[in-house]
């Protein structure tokens, strides 16, 4: 087995000024060109999941089956607590090593591991296959803002 090391590049911050990713200043130049994108995939660490992962999740979704394998869920209780969120970019400040966001489902202080620009030619699936029990979920990121996600999850 290979030795792996993970080094956060920044963290999520939130205050009265809004939500943003603040990178280590050394990574500021890596943001060059990001301002031309509307969305970014944020790879971050579920630093507050607090639970040891199990292979089987008991009833993770209200309308889902009684058991699902953890890899068939978006549960934060994972073997490696890595999360990926696709979010709108509000602004990019290369000099300040900051990416402003409209929203992210991470906690303030959560470590950010990587940023990848969202590109539809690679990241979008026109006709995804999903289980029947979640077929009523929003069909796009844009629609999901008005969806009652709290009524769907048991975690």
C-alpha positions in Angstrom: 0.0 0.0 0.0 1.3 3.5 -0.8 1.8 6.2 1.7 -0.6 9.1 1.2 -0.4 12.6 2.5 -3.1 15.2 2.2 -2.2 18.8 2.5 -5.1 21.3 2.7 -4.7 24.3 0.4 -7.1 26.5 2.3 -10.3 26.6 4.3 -13.9 27.7 4.1 -14.7 30.9 5.8 -18.1 32.5 6.5 -19.0 35.8 8.2 -21.2 38.9 7.6 -19.1 39.5 4.5 -20.2 36.2 2.9 -18.9 32.7 2.2 -15.5 32.2 0.7 -12.6 29.8 0.3 -9.4 31.4 1.6 -6.3 29.7 0.2 -2.8 29.6 1.6 -1.3 32.8 -0.1 1.2 30.6 -2.0 -1.8 29.2 -4.0 -3.1 32.6 -5.2 -1.4 32.3 -8.6 -3.2 29.0 -9.1 -6.5 30.9 -9.3 -5.4 32.6 -12.6 -8.2 32.1 -15.1 -10.7 30.8 -12.6 -12.7 34.1 -12.8 -13.9 33.0 -16.3 -15.8 30.1 -14.8 -19.2 30.3 -13.2 -18.9 27.2 -11.0 -16.2 25.3 -9.2 -15.9 21.8 -7.8 -14.6 22.1 -4.2 -12.9 19.0 -2.8 -13.0 19.4 1.0 -12.6 17.4 4.2 -15.7 16.4 6.3 -13.7 17.5 9.4 -16.8 17.4 11.6 -18.4 14.1 10.6 -17.3 12.8 13.9 -18.4 9.3 13.2 -16.6 6.2 12.2 -17.7 5.0 8.8 -19.6 1.8 8.4 -20.0 -0.1 5.2 -23.8 -0.1 5.5 -25.8 2.9 6.3 -29.2 2.3 8.1 -32.0 4.2 6.4 -29.9 7.2 5.3 -32.8 8.7 3.2 -36.4 9.1 4.3 -37.8 7.6 1.1 -34.8 5.3 0.4 -34.3 1.6 1.2 -33.7 0.4 4.8 -30.0 -0.2 4.1 -27.5 1.3 1.5 -23.8 0.8 1.1 -22.0 4.0 2.1 -20.7 4.4 -1.4 -24.3 4.6 -2.6 -24.9 7.6 -0.3 -23.8 11.2 0.2 -23.3 10.4 3.9 -20.5 12.2 5.7 -19.6 9.0 7.5 -17.1 7.6 5.0 -13.9 5.6 5.0 -12.1 8.8 4.0 -14.3 11.8 4.9 -13.8 13.6 1.5 -16.6 15.7 0.1 -17.1 17.3 -3.3 -19.4 20.3 -3.7 -20.3 22.0 -7.0 -20.8 25.7 -6.2 -21.4 29.1 -7.8 -18.4 31.4 -7.9 -19.3 34.9 -6.7 -15.8 36.3 -7.3 -12.1 35.3 -7.6 -9.3 37.3 -6.0 -6.0 36.0 -7.1 -4.0 38.5 -5.2 -5.9 37.7 -2.0 -6.0 34.0 -2.7 -9.8 33.9 -2.2 -12.8 32.5 -4.1 -16.1 34.0 -3.1 -19.1 31.6 -3.0 -22.8 32.1 -2.9 -23.2 28.9 -0.8 -21.4 25.7 0.1 -22.5 22.8 2.2 -19.3 22.8 4.3 -18.8 24.3 7.7 -16.7 27.4 8.3 -13.2 26.2 9.0 -13.5 23.0 6.9 -10.2 22.3 5.1 -10.2 22.6 1.3 -8.1 20.0 -0.5 -8.5 21.1 -4.1 -10.5 23.2 -6.6 -11.5 22.1 -10.1 -13.4 24.3 -12.6 -16.8 22.9 -13.5 -16.9 22.1 -17.2 -20.1 20.7 -18.7 -18.2 18.6 -21.3 -16.7 16.6 -18.5 -18.9 17.1 -15.4 -22.5 17.1 -16.7 -24.5 14.0 -17.5 -27.5 14.6 -19.7 -29.6 11.6 -18.7 -28.3 10.2 -15.4 -29.7 7.0 -14.0 -30.9 7.3 -10.4 -32.9 5.0 -8.1 -36.7 5.3 -8.2 -36.8 6.4 -4.5 -35.0 9.7 -5.3 -36.5 10.3 -8.7 -38.5 13.2 -7.2 -35.3 15.1 -6.3 -34.3 18.2 -8.2 -32.9 17.5 -11.7 -30.3 20.3 -11.6 -28.2 22.4 -9.2 -30.3 25.4 -10.2 -33.5 23.7 -9.1 -32.1 22.3 -5.9 -32.1 25.7 -4.1 -35.8 25.5 -3.6 -36.0 21.8 -2.8 -36.6 20.7 0.9 -33.5 18.7 1.4 -34.0 18.5 5.1 -37.0 16.3 4.5 -34.9 13.8 2.5 -31.9 13.0 4.8 -31.7 11.0 8.0 -28.0 12.1 8.6 
